Amino acid sequence: MNKTALITGINGQDGSYLAEFLVEKGYTVYGILKRNSVAENQTARIPDEIFKKLNLRYADLTDLSSLISVIKEAEPDEVYNLAAQSHVRISFDQPLYTVNATGIGALNVLEAVRLASPQSKVYQASSSEMYGDVIGKSQNEKTPFNPQSPYAISKLFAHNIAENYRKSYNMFIVSGILFNHESPLRGEEFVTRKIVRGLVDIINNNLDYLELGNLEAKRDWGYAKEYVEIMWKMMQKNKPDTYVVSTGKTYSIKDFINLCINYLGIKAKWVGSGLNKKLIEKKTNRTLIKINKKFFRPAEVNYLKGDSGKAKKDLNWHSKTSLKELVKIMIDEELKYYSKN
């Protein structure tokens, strides 16, 4: 395509898949890394043949001058802002950092583009967590926001400032309100990967039991590898807009666990209630999963389900991978990784 793209957060789950997707489309891809060992090591998520084709640069969302420098060098046709402090529970422990990285960081990206490359198209990664404590059965682009965490509030600021820059400066800025999306590349601190990794460790006798928080929280879970495609589709439209991206189905964390143990062939049952609820192995009565109050959020979001009808109509997109299929993908990769190590 002879286009150039710049990805912030290229070392994360979405950034890794997006980099691969764009390289395969013929893009020249620049990626921004934050200077720390975790970020550098996580580039291992990207296949070697793709990694060799990337142009990686150090910069920080909290440092406007570093962003301007990279944008001037790359001269990107498209900028995908995927970087953030994205763990909701951790945002309560580090609210100031979360606001600076996730909220002000997005503003810095927009301002850097405005000053250094105003013709560049921008994708802003918004989040379903912005809906927060909802009443309706599903959420779309017109559903009011009611954020319940420092992360969600920061994302809402970023979402609103992106729309403001779009209108105020006539910039091409799209916002993707993505509902939860998972994959084998998901960070181990996120609940789906934590569950998959923990259960694989348990069956291999490397972990006694797994501790989790609220098992009744319901989420709309999709496959991250599919979701990066719609990011790109949004950027190919003639006019910028906002789109919800979701599967339209919702499952509890307990449902997710049940799918995992069924696929792994673990015969187990749930006993107890509330904080005393446990998953125990039927044959041995061994505890596999139990509740720990420290993993609960101070303010919980109990239910999210997206309505991506607009994306289906305007972008001819819909999710293809069921949660059962996603569980299989994640567990197969975890087992493959485990067998190599």
C-alpha positions as CSV (number, residue, x, y, z in Angstrom):
1,M,0.0,0.0,0.0
2,N,3.1,2.3,0.3
3,K,1.6,3.8,3.5
4,T,3.4,4.4,6.8
5,A,1.8,3.8,10.1
6,L,2.9,4.7,13.7
7,I,1.7,2.5,16.6
8,T,2.0,3.5,20.2
9,G,1.9,0.5,22.5
10,I,3.2,-1.7,19.7
11,N,4.6,-4.2,22.3
12,G,1.1,-4.9,23.7
13,Q,-1.5,-7.4,22.6
14,D,-3.3,-5.2,20.1
15,G,-0.1,-3.5,19.0
16,S,1.5,-6.8,18.2
17,Y,-1.4,-8.1,16.1
18,L,-1.9,-4.7,14.4
19,A,1.8,-4.5,13.5
20,E,1.6,-8.0,11.9
21,F,-1.6,-7.0,10.1
22,L,-0.2,-3.8,8.6
23,V,3.2,-5.3,7.6
24,E,1.3,-8.0,5.7
25,K,-0.6,-5.2,3.9
26,G,2.6,-3.6,2.8
27,Y,2.8,-0.8,5.3
28,T,6.0,0.7,6.6
29,V,5.4,0.4,10.4
30,Y,7.0,2.5,13.1
31,G,6.4,1.5,16.7
32,I,6.9,3.4,19.9
33,L,8.4,1.7,22.9
34,K,8.6,3.0,26.4
35,R,12.1,2.7,27.9
36,N,11.8,-0.2,30.4
37,S,12.7,-3.8,30.5
38,V,9.1,-5.1,30.4
39,A,8.2,-3.2,27.3
40,E,11.4,-4.3,25.5
41,N,10.9,-7.9,26.4
42,Q,7.3,-7.9,25.4
43,T,8.3,-7.3,21.7
44,A,8.8,-11.1,21.8
45,R,5.0,-11.3,21.2
46,I,5.7,-10.2,17.6
47,P,6.8,-12.9,15.1
48,D,10.5,-12.7,14.1
49,E,9.7,-12.2,10.5
50,I,7.5,-9.2,11.3
51,F,9.8,-7.8,14.0
52,K,12.6,-7.5,11.6
53,K,10.5,-5.2,9.4
54,L,9.6,-2.8,12.2
55,N,11.1,0.6,12.9
56,L,11.1,0.8,16.7
57,R,11.7,4.1,18.5
58,Y,11.8,5.1,22.2
59,A,9.3,7.7,23.3
60,D,6.8,8.2,26.1
61,L,3.2,9.3,26.0
62,T,3.9,11.7,28.9
63,D,6.7,13.4,27.0
64,L,5.3,15.5,24.2
65,S,8.7,16.4,22.7
66,S,9.6,12.7,22.2
67,L,6.3,12.1,20.4
68,I,6.8,15.1,18.1
69,S,10.3,13.8,17.3
70,V,9.1,10.3,16.3
71,I,6.2,11.7,14.3
72,K,8.4,14.1,12.4
73,E,10.8,11.2,11.5
74,A,8.0,8.7,10.5
75,E,5.7,11.1,8.7
76,P,2.9,8.6,9.2
77,D,-0.2,8.3,7.1
78,E,-1.9,6.7,10.1
79,V,-1.3,6.9,13.8
80,Y,-2.8,4.2,16.1
81,N,-2.8,5.2,19.7
82,L,-3.0,1.9,21.6
83,A,-0.6,2.7,24.5
84,A,-2.1,3.1,28.0
85,Q,-2.0,1.9,31.6
86,S,-4.8,-0.5,30.7
87,H,-5.4,-2.7,33.8
88,V,-8.5,-1.5,35.6
89,R,-7.7,-2.9,39.0
90,I,-4.2,-1.5,39.0
91,S,-5.6,2.0,38.1
92,F,-7.1,2.2,41.6
93,D,-3.6,1.6,43.0
94,Q,-1.9,4.0,40.5
95,P,-4.5,6.6,39.7
96,L,-2.1,9.5,38.9
97,Y,0.0,7.4,36.6
98,T,-3.1,6.0,34.9
99,V,-4.5,9.5,34.3
100,N,-1.1,10.8,33.0
101,A,-0.5,7.8,30.7
102,T,-4.0,7.0,29.5
103,G,-5.7,10.4,29.6
104,I,-3.1,13.1,29.2
105,G,-1.0,10.7,27.1
106,A,-3.7,10.6,24.5
107,L,-3.9,14.4,24.5
108,N,-0.1,14.5,23.9
109,V,-0.4,12.1,20.9
110,L,-3.2,14.3,19.4
111,E,-1.2,17.5,20.0
112,A,2.0,16.0,18.6
113,V,0.1,15.0,15.4
114,R,-1.6,18.5,15.2
115,L,1.8,20.2,15.5
116,A,4.0,17.9,13.4
117,S,1.8,16.1,11.0
118,P,-1.8,17.4,10.9
119,Q,-2.7,15.4,7.8
120,S,-2.1,12.1,9.5
121,K,-5.2,10.0,10.4
122,V,-5.4,9.0,14.1
123,Y,-7.1,6.0,15.7
124,Q,-7.9,6.5,19.4
125,A,-8.4,3.3,21.4
126,S,-11.5,3.9,23.5
127,S,-12.9,1.3,25.9
128,S,-16.2,-0.3,26.9
129,E,-15.2,0.4,30.5
130,M,-16.3,4.0,29.9
131,Y,-19.9,2.8,30.1
132,G,-19.3,1.7,33.6
133,D,-22.4,1.0,35.7
134,V,-25.0,0.6,33.0
135,I,-28.7,-0.2,33.1
136,G,-29.6,-1.0,29.5
137,K,-29.3,-4.5,28.0
138,S,-26.6,-3.4,25.5
139,Q,-24.4,-0.4,24.8
140,N,-23.9,1.4,21.5
141,E,-22.4,4.7,20.4
142,K,-25.3,6.7,21.9
143,T,-25.3,5.0,25.3
144,P,-24.4,7.5,28.1
145,F,-21.1,6.9,29.9
146,N,-20.8,6.3,33.6
147,P,-17.2,5.3,34.3
148,Q,-16.3,3.5,37.6
149,S,-12.5,3.5,37.7
150,P,-9.5,5.8,37.2
151,Y,-8.8,3.8,34.0
152,A,-12.3,4.3,32.7
153,I,-12.4,8.0,33.6
154,S,-9.0,8.5,31.9
155,K,-10.2,6.7,28.8
156,L,-13.3,8.9,28.7
157,F,-11.2,12.0,28.8
158,A,-9.1,10.6,26.0
159,H,-12.3,9.8,24.0
160,N,-13.8,13.2,24.5
161,I,-10.6,15.1,23.7
162,A,-10.3,13.1,20.5
163,E,-13.7,14.1,19.4
164,N,-12.9,17.7,20.4
165,Y,-9.8,17.7,18.3
166,R,-11.7,16.1,15.4
167,K,-14.2,19.0,15.4
168,S,-12.0,21.9,16.4
169,Y,-9.1,21.3,14.1
170,N,-10.8,19.3,11.3
171,M,-8.4,16.4,12.0
172,F,-9.2,12.8,10.9
173,I,-9.6,11.1,14.3
174,V,-11.6,7.9,14.8
175,S,-12.5,6.3,18.1
176,G,-13.0,2.6,18.5
177,I,-15.0,1.7,21.6
178,L,-13.7,-1.8,21.9
179,F,-15.3,-4.3,24.3
180,N,-13.0,-6.8,26.0
181,H,-10.9,-8.7,23.6
182,E,-8.5,-11.5,24.5
183,S,-5.8,-13.7,22.9
184,P,-2.8,-15.8,23.8
185,L,-0.9,-12.5,23.8
186,R,-2.9,-11.0,26.6
187,G,-0.9,-9.9,29.6
188,E,-0.7,-12.4,32.4
189,E,-2.2,-9.9,34.9
190,F,-5.5,-9.8,33.0
191,V,-8.2,-12.2,34.2
192,T,-8.7,-14.4,31.1
193,R,-5.0,-15.1,30.7
194,K,-4.6,-15.5,34.4
195,I,-7.2,-18.2,34.4
196,V,-5.8,-20.0,31.4
197,R,-2.2,-19.8,32.7
198,G,-3.3,-20.8,36.2
199,L,-5.3,-23.8,35.2
200,V,-2.5,-25.1,33.0
201,D,-0.1,-24.7,35.9
202,I,-2.4,-26.5,38.2
203,I,-2.8,-29.6,35.9
204,N,1.0,-29.7,35.6
205,N,1.4,-29.4,39.4
206,N,3.2,-26.1,39.3
207,L,0.4,-24.2,41.2
208,D,-1.6,-25.4,44.2
209,Y,-4.7,-23.2,43.4
210,L,-5.7,-20.0,41.7
211,E,-7.2,-17.0,43.5
212,L,-9.6,-14.7,41.7
213,G,-12.0,-11.8,42.5
214,N,-15.6,-11.2,41.4
215,L,-16.7,-14.3,39.4
216,E,-20.1,-12.9,38.5
217,A,-18.9,-9.9,36.5
218,K,-20.1,-10.3,32.9
219,R,-18.2,-9.2,29.8
220,D,-18.5,-9.2,26.1
221,W,-15.3,-11.1,25.0
222,G,-13.9,-11.1,21.5
223,Y,-10.7,-12.2,19.8
224,A,-8.1,-9.4,19.7
225,K,-6.6,-10.6,16.3
226,E,-10.0,-9.9,14.7
227,Y,-10.4,-6.6,16.4
228,V,-7.3,-5.0,15.0
229,E,-8.8,-5.4,11.5
230,I,-11.7,-3.1,12.3
231,M,-9.3,-0.5,13.6
232,W,-7.8,-0.4,10.2
233,K,-11.2,-0.4,8.5
234,M,-12.2,2.7,10.5
235,M,-9.2,4.5,9.2
236,Q,-10.0,3.8,5.5
237,K,-13.4,5.6,5.7
238,N,-13.8,9.0,4.0
239,K,-15.0,10.6,7.2
240,P,-13.9,9.9,10.7
241,D,-16.4,8.5,13.2
242,T,-16.9,6.5,16.4
243,Y,-17.6,2.8,16.4
244,V,-18.5,0.2,19.1
245,V,-16.7,-3.1,18.5
246,S,-18.1,-6.2,20.2
247,T,-19.6,-9.7,19.8
248,G,-23.0,-8.8,21.2
249,K,-22.8,-11.7,23.7
250,T,-21.9,-11.6,27.4
251,Y,-20.6,-14.2,29.8
252,S,-19.5,-14.2,33.4
253,I,-16.0,-14.9,34.5
254,K,-17.4,-18.1,36.0
255,D,-18.7,-19.0,32.6
256,F,-15.2,-18.5,31.1
257,I,-13.7,-20.7,33.8
258,N,-16.3,-23.5,33.0
259,L,-15.4,-23.4,29.3
260,C,-11.7,-23.7,30.2
261,I,-12.1,-26.7,32.6
262,N,-14.4,-28.4,30.0
263,Y,-11.8,-28.0,27.3
264,L,-9.0,-29.2,29.6
265,G,-11.0,-32.2,30.7
266,I,-11.0,-31.2,34.3
267,K,-13.9,-32.8,36.3
268,A,-14.8,-30.2,38.9
269,K,-17.7,-28.6,40.6
270,W,-18.5,-25.3,42.3
271,V,-19.3,-25.3,46.1
272,G,-20.1,-22.6,48.6
273,S,-21.3,-19.1,48.0
274,G,-20.0,-15.5,48.1
275,L,-16.4,-15.2,49.2
276,N,-16.5,-18.9,50.2
277,K,-17.2,-20.1,46.7
278,K,-14.7,-22.6,45.4
279,L,-14.0,-24.8,42.4
280,I,-13.0,-28.3,43.6
281,E,-11.9,-31.3,41.7
282,K,-14.5,-34.0,42.0
283,K,-12.2,-37.0,42.3
284,T,-9.7,-35.7,44.9
285,N,-11.8,-32.8,46.5
286,R,-8.7,-30.6,45.7
287,T,-9.4,-26.9,45.6
288,L,-8.6,-25.5,42.2
289,I,-10.0,-21.9,42.4
290,K,-11.0,-19.8,45.4
291,I,-12.0,-16.2,46.0
292,N,-9.7,-13.5,47.4
293,K,-11.3,-10.2,48.4
294,K,-8.1,-8.3,47.4
295,F,-8.9,-8.9,43.7
296,F,-12.2,-7.1,43.9
297,R,-12.4,-3.6,42.5
298,P,-13.4,-0.8,44.9
299,A,-16.2,0.1,42.4
300,E,-17.3,-2.8,40.2
301,V,-18.7,-2.9,36.7
302,N,-21.0,-6.0,36.7
303,Y,-22.3,-6.1,33.2
304,L,-21.2,-5.0,29.7
305,K,-22.6,-6.1,26.3
306,G,-21.9,-4.3,23.1
307,D,-24.1,-3.4,20.2
308,S,-21.9,-3.1,17.1
309,G,-24.7,-2.7,14.6
310,K,-23.2,0.5,13.3
311,A,-19.8,-1.2,12.6
312,K,-21.6,-4.0,10.8
313,K,-23.5,-1.6,8.6
314,D,-20.8,1.0,7.9
315,L,-17.7,-1.3,7.9
316,N,-19.2,-4.6,6.9
317,W,-17.7,-6.2,10.0
318,H,-18.8,-8.7,12.6
319,S,-17.0,-10.9,15.0
320,K,-16.3,-14.5,13.9
321,T,-14.8,-16.2,16.9
322,S,-17.0,-17.5,19.7
323,L,-15.9,-17.5,23.3
324,K,-15.6,-21.3,23.2
325,E,-13.3,-21.1,20.2
326,L,-11.3,-18.3,21.8
327,V,-10.8,-20.4,24.9
328,K,-9.5,-23.2,22.7
329,I,-7.1,-20.8,21.0
330,M,-5.7,-19.5,24.3
331,I,-5.4,-22.8,26.0
332,D,-3.7,-24.5,23.0
333,E,-1.1,-21.8,22.9
334,E,-0.6,-21.9,26.6
335,L,0.0,-25.7,26.4
336,K,2.3,-25.3,23.5
337,Y,4.3,-22.6,25.4
338,Y,4.4,-24.8,28.5
339,S,5.7,-27.9,26.6
340,K,8.6,-25.8,25.2
341,N,9.6,-24.6,28.6
